[in-house]
Amino acid sequence: MYQTVTEGAARIKAFSGKMTKKDEVFYNTHMKFNRDISVTALKAYQKLSGRTLKVMDVLSATGVRGIRYALECNGIDKVMMNDLNPHAFELIKENVKLNRIKNAEVFRLDACELLSRHKYLIDFVDIDPFGSPISFLDSAARAVSNKGFLGITATDTAPLSGTYPKTCRRRYGAVTFRSDIGHEIGLRILIANIARECAKYDKGLTPVLSFSMRHYFRIFARIKKTKSAALNAIDTIGCLWLCKKCGSRGFAKDAGTKKCPSCKNDTLNAGPLWIENIYEKAFLEKMHGFAGTEQEKKFLEKLIIESEKNAPLYDIHQLAKLSGKTVPRTDNVLEVLSKKGFFAINSITSGHHIKTDASAKEIIGLMKYD
């Protein structure tokens, strides 16, 4: 049974029961923030690019994402929505008609086939799959235009974050492991995979907003089609090393067995992964001006500060455990680090994760208690 649902400016017919993978067409209420921030990101991209855009929502389900793009974003020439499922295909057409959208085109094709038919022609390619996006990345890299924009979601966070390292090796060609910063590692592995796929077509990738939330990763990136941009992106792939004995960590160009500079213990190495900033401050500031909800504004305000430095992520609880100390208040740790001249901010990842350019030893030494 379907009911009418309102989300943003869209009114759609959607399945009203509990969502399962077996549903003919599912509408995921838990992904509303993903769609909210995607609308805001597309508004910012359109304003900064000054282009009239062709937009493709590759895996549309009910069509709510593409419909919101058509209704809420300016400068949209055409929104293409697609789903191979015949029930979804019919529902998308019905929802397009319900919202009186004139610039929509609805397809019922394999996603990779549709992308391949539009080589270099799509200004914004949005891929939001149920699971891994890996099978769509090559086709997406071909389809996105020069100076275009990519929005990629992954819901297979467990393999990327270290719960299933063998699956990550098989699927993403990368080493991961269980740690206090598994989601940061997973996010950067995914970015590196997208960058490599783009580089095959002489396209360089620049991440402007990348985050982990609930059960998914979301990445937005600008694309520039030049050989030098592609090489620059490839040169931004390396590894993250981590010492499980003392908690030290950092980014490096080359993987391999290394000794921790702090305690001389062997380190673990995750990657290949993206080792530079996963945000672009100017883009986040432009997004903030378009944010439609208080949740988005607060989210972006934290990221704008976080984007100022590509600092490693630490878990205060894990550092306290390693040092045998009681867990301190995160805000106290941040206060002391800032007073000592370090960059330090509470990460959006969780209340006890911080990003700082201080070392693990320095953080532990400056832990402050009430």
C-alpha positions in Angstrom: 0.0 0.0 0.0 1.2 3.5 -0.9 0.7 6.8 0.9 1.5 10.4 -0.1 4.6 11.7 1.6 5.9 15.2 1.7 9.7 15.8 1.7 11.2 19.2 0.9 9.2 20.7 -2.0 8.2 17.2 -3.2 5.0 15.2 -2.7 5.4 11.6 -3.7 3.6 8.3 -3.4 5.7 5.9 -1.4 5.4 2.5 0.3 3.9 3.1 3.8 5.1 0.0 5.6 8.4 -1.1 7.1 11.2 -0.9 4.5 13.0 -4.2 3.6 15.3 -5.1 0.7 12.5 -7.2 -0.7 10.1 -4.3 -1.2 9.1 -3.6 -4.8 10.0 0.1 -4.3 11.3 1.5 -1.0 11.4 5.0 0.4 14.0 5.3 3.1 13.0 8.0 5.6 16.4 7.6 7.3 18.1 9.0 4.2 16.2 12.3 4.3 19.2 14.3 5.6 21.3 12.7 2.8 18.8 14.1 0.3 18.6 17.5 2.1 22.3 18.0 2.0 22.4 16.8 -1.6 19.9 19.5 -2.6 22.0 22.1 -0.8 25.3 20.8 -2.4 23.7 21.0 -5.9 22.5 24.5 -5.3 26.0 25.6 -4.3 27.6 23.8 -7.2 25.2 25.4 -9.7 25.8 28.8 -8.3 29.6 28.5 -8.3 29.7 26.9 -11.8 27.2 29.3 -13.3 26.1 26.5 -15.6 22.7 25.2 -16.7 22.9 21.6 -15.5 22.0 18.2 -16.7 21.4 16.0 -13.7 21.2 12.2 -13.4 19.8 10.3 -10.4 20.9 6.9 -11.5 19.1 4.7 -8.9 15.9 6.6 -8.3 13.4 4.2 -6.5 10.4 6.5 -5.8 12.1 9.4 -7.7 12.1 11.7 -4.6 15.7 12.7 -4.9 15.5 13.7 -8.6 12.1 15.4 -8.1 13.6 17.5 -5.3 16.5 18.5 -7.5 14.0 19.6 -10.2 11.8 21.5 -7.8 14.3 23.1 -5.4 17.4 23.9 -7.5 17.8 26.7 -10.0 19.6 26.3 -13.4 18.5 22.7 -14.0 18.0 22.0 -17.7 17.0 18.4 -17.3 16.7 15.8 -14.5 17.1 12.2 -15.6 15.7 9.5 -13.3 16.2 5.8 -13.7 15.3 2.5 -12.2 15.5 -1.0 -13.7 12.7 -2.2 -11.5 9.4 -1.9 -13.5 7.4 -1.0 -10.4 9.8 1.8 -9.6 9.8 3.0 -13.2 6.0 3.3 -13.2 6.0 5.0 -9.7 8.7 7.5 -10.8 6.6 8.5 -13.8 3.5 8.9 -11.5 5.4 11.0 -9.0 6.9 13.2 -11.8 3.4 13.8 -13.0 2.1 14.4 -9.4 4.7 17.2 -9.0 4.1 18.7 -12.5 7.7 18.5 -13.5 8.3 19.3 -17.2 12.1 18.9 -17.4 12.3 15.3 -16.3 13.2 12.2 -18.3 12.5 8.8 -16.8 14.4 5.6 -17.9 14.2 1.9 -17.2 17.7 0.8 -17.9 20.6 -0.9 -16.3 22.4 2.0 -14.4 25.8 1.4 -16.1 24.2 1.2 -19.5 22.4 4.6 -19.0 25.6 6.2 -17.8 27.6 4.8 -20.7 25.1 6.3 -23.2 25.9 9.8 -21.8 29.7 9.9 -21.9 31.0 13.3 -20.7 27.4 14.8 -20.9 26.1 14.8 -17.3 27.0 17.8 -15.1 25.9 16.1 -11.8 25.8 12.3 -11.5 24.2 11.1 -8.3 24.6 7.4 -7.2 22.8 6.3 -4.1 22.7 2.5 -4.1 21.6 -0.1 -1.6 25.1 -1.4 -0.7 28.3 -0.6 -2.5 28.7 1.9 -5.4 31.8 0.1 -6.7 30.1 -1.4 -9.8 28.9 2.0 -11.0 32.0 4.0 -10.5 33.7 3.4 -13.9 30.5 4.3 -15.8 29.9 7.4 -13.6 33.5 8.5 -14.2 32.9 8.3 -18.0 29.5 10.1 -17.8 30.4 13.1 -15.7 31.3 16.2 -17.7 34.4 18.4 -17.5 34.0 20.6 -14.5 31.1 18.4 -13.4 30.1 17.2 -10.0 29.7 13.7 -8.4 27.6 12.6 -5.5 28.3 9.1 -4.3 26.8 7.1 -1.4 28.0 3.8 0.0 26.1 1.8 2.6 28.6 -1.0 2.9 30.4 0.8 5.7 31.3 -2.5 7.6 33.8 -3.7 4.9 35.3 -0.2 4.4 35.6 0.4 8.1 37.4 -2.8 9.1 34.7 -5.2 10.2 35.2 -7.3 7.0 38.7 -6.5 5.8 38.8 -9.4 3.3 35.6 -8.0 1.6 37.3 -4.5 1.5 40.4 -6.0 -0.2 38.3 -7.9 -2.7 35.8 -5.1 -3.4 38.0 -1.9 -3.1 41.5 -3.2 -3.5 42.5 -1.7 -0.1 43.6 -2.8 3.3 41.6 -1.8 6.3 41.4 -2.9 9.9 39.3 -2.5 13.1 40.3 0.7 14.9 38.9 3.8 16.7 38.8 5.7 13.4 37.4 3.0 11.1 34.8 5.3 9.4 37.5 7.9 8.6 39.6 5.1 7.0 36.6 3.8 5.1 35.6 7.2 3.8 39.1 7.9 2.5 39.4 4.4 0.8 36.1 5.2 -1.0 37.4 8.6 -2.2 40.6 7.0 -3.5 38.6 4.4 -5.5 36.5 7.2 -7.1 39.6 9.2 -7.9 41.3 6.2 -9.6 38.2 5.5 -11.8 38.1 9.2 -12.8 41.8 9.3 -13.5 41.5 6.5 -16.1 39.6 9.1 -18.2 42.0 12.0 -17.5 39.7 13.4 -14.9 40.9 14.8 -11.7 38.8 14.6 -8.5 38.6 17.2 -5.7 36.4 16.2 -2.7 34.4 19.2 -1.4 32.3 17.4 1.2 32.7 13.9 2.6 31.1 12.5 5.7 29.9 9.4 7.6 26.5 9.3 9.1 24.4 6.4 10.5 24.8 3.5 8.1 26.3 5.3 5.1 29.2 7.4 3.6 28.5 10.3 1.3 31.0 12.0 -0.9 30.7 15.1 -3.1 33.5 15.9 -5.5 34.3 18.4 -8.3 35.7 17.0 -11.6 38.3 18.6 -13.9 39.2 16.9 -17.2 42.9 17.4 -17.7 45.8 15.0 -17.5 47.5 17.1 -14.8 44.4 17.2 -12.6 44.1 13.4 -12.9 47.8 12.9 -11.9 47.4 15.3 -9.0 44.5 13.3 -7.7 46.4 10.0 -8.0 49.4 11.6 -6.2 47.0 12.4 -3.3 46.5 8.6 -2.7 48.7 7.0 0.0 48.1 5.3 3.4 47.2 6.0 7.0 49.5 4.5 9.5 48.4 3.8 13.1 50.2 2.5 16.2 47.8 0.4 18.3 50.3 0.5 21.2 50.5 4.3 21.8 47.7 5.6 19.6 49.9 7.6 17.2 48.7 8.0 13.6 49.3 10.0 10.5 49.2 10.1 6.7 52.0 8.9 4.4 52.7 8.6 0.7 54.1 5.0 0.8 52.7 2.0 2.6 54.8 -0.8 4.1 56.0 -1.8 7.6 57.0 1.3 9.5 58.1 2.0 13.0 56.1 4.4 15.1 58.0 7.6 15.6 56.8 7.8 19.2 57.2 4.3 20.6 59.1 2.5 17.9 56.4 -0.2 17.7 55.4 -1.6 14.3 52.5 0.3 12.8 49.4 -0.9 10.9 48.8 0.6 7.4 45.4 1.2 5.8 45.0 2.1 2.2 45.4 3.0 -0.6 43.3 5.9 0.6 42.9 9.7 0.1 45.5 11.5 2.3 44.6 15.2 1.8 41.6 17.2 2.9 38.2 15.7 2.3 36.5 19.1 2.5 36.8 22.4 0.6 36.1 25.3 2.9 34.9 27.7 0.2 32.3 25.2 -1.1 31.1 24.5 2.4 30.6 28.2 3.1 28.6 28.5 -0.2 26.5 25.5 0.9 25.8 27.2 4.3 24.2 30.1 2.5 21.8 27.7 0.8 21.1 25.4 3.8 17.4 24.8 4.3 17.3 23.4 7.8 18.9 24.2 11.2 20.4 20.6 11.2 22.2 21.4 7.9 23.5 24.7 9.1 24.9 23.3 12.3 26.4 20.4 10.5 28.1 22.7 7.9 29.3 25.1 10.6 31.3 22.3 12.3 32.6 21.1 8.9 33.8 24.6 7.9 36.0 24.7 11.0 37.1 21.1 10.5 38.1 21.9 6.9 40.8 24.3 8.0 43.4 21.6 8.4 43.8 18.0 7.2 44.5 16.7 10.7 44.3 13.1 11.9 41.3 11.9 13.9 41.6 10.6 17.4 39.2 8.9 19.8 39.6 10.4 23.3 38.1 7.2 24.9 40.7 5.0 23.1 43.6 7.3 24.1 42.5 7.2 27.7 42.3 3.4 27.6 45.8 3.1 26.1 47.3 5.5 28.7 45.4 3.9 31.7 43.7 7.2 32.4 40.1 8.1 33.2 38.2 9.4 30.2 38.3 13.2 30.4 35.6 15.6 29.0 36.2 16.2 25.3 35.7 20.0 25.6 38.3 20.1 28.3 40.8 18.4 26.1 40.0 20.7 23.2 40.4 23.8 25.4 43.8 22.8 26.6 45.0 21.8 23.2 43.8 25.1 21.7 45.6 27.1 24.5 48.8 25.3 23.6 48.5 26.4 20.0 47.3 23.2 18.4 44.4 23.0 15.9 41.7 21.0 17.7 38.0 20.5 17.0 35.3 18.0 18.0 34.7 16.0 14.9 31.2 15.4 13.5 32.0 11.7 13.7 31.1 11.5 17.4 31.2 13.5 20.6 34.5 11.9 21.7 36.3 12.1 18.4 38.6 15.1 17.8 40.7 16.2 14.9 44.0 17.8 15.9 47.6 18.3 14.7 48.8 17.4 18.2 50.4 13.9 18.5 48.8 11.1 20.6 51.6 11.6 23.2 50.8 15.4 23.4 47.1 14.8 23.7 47.5 12.3 26.5 50.0 14.6 28.3 47.5 17.5 28.1 44.4 15.6 29.1 42.5 17.7 31.6 40.0 16.7 34.2 37.3 18.6 36.1 
